């Protein structure tokens, strides 16, 4: 019985050690990718800030008359973009974004809004399919190392319906990468442009005012604003993809580090249990050998049964 248990434990330990090698490798890969992802985020920020400044100046000249600027009072047709990963094993990164998206959709539908869903990442497909929700367009193979062309493809599915008037509001659900230790799921208005300046949150009350000065627009500010809106959407989506990739790698690194530690602890515990079983087995065998030796020693010293012999002699 003990030898069978020992065999089972040996197989389990071998399996856990193989898994530990896998999780440690994924931990190291993700740790190296985090540095690269953070560098890409820093490199893209000057362009993001530049286009936001230009849009703030242009929007301030147009005022509230443009349909591409403002907060809709009662949007009935809403397009939601959710950005997640293609792969799992990254902690709560995917589930946090998908749960936030699901809450947004349920709350809006309770108010009578009609939603169109566009997703980035393979994990969103299975989630919305399980919940019986139709996805208008799904993009995959973008989450690991996104490019600007990826953002342009996603923006093309969003800006067209918005400018055509088929959509009243476009909302983006993604993860903001604050630092390696802080990532936050965020729901923000992408289109129309938020009053107070692009890239601001809420109603724009805390947004910085556009730079002071006189600006002459050619073409007119309204036409320039309509031209800049697609570029702005591409830029914001590219920044969101970059922050999502950094958040994914950070979450995966933490998850794989914890999994490696747990596997090491479990392997140590099972090794101790196997050694204890082996020790018990060896002790039992020693006691059996000693008991047998004692029995043989007792038989050799006359402790066994007497044997009577009869000898005949001639008188």
Buried (B, 14 or more C-beta within 10 A) or exposed (E): EBEEBBEEBBEBBEEBBEBBEBBBEBBBBBBEBBEEBBEBBEEBEEBBEEBBBBBBBBBBBBEEEBBBBBBEEEBEBBBBBBBBBBBBBBBEBBBBBBBBBBEBBEEBEEEEBEBBBBBBBBBBBEBBEEEEEEBEBBBEEBBBBBEBEBBBBBBEBBBEBBBEEEBBBBBBBBBBBEEBEEBEBBBBBBBBBBBBBBBBBEEBEEBEEBEEEEEEBEEEBBEBBBEBBBBBBBBBBBBBBBBBBBBBBBBBBBBBBEBBBBBBEBBEEBBEBBEEBBEEBEEEEEEEEEEEEEEEEEEEEEEEEEEEEEEEEEE
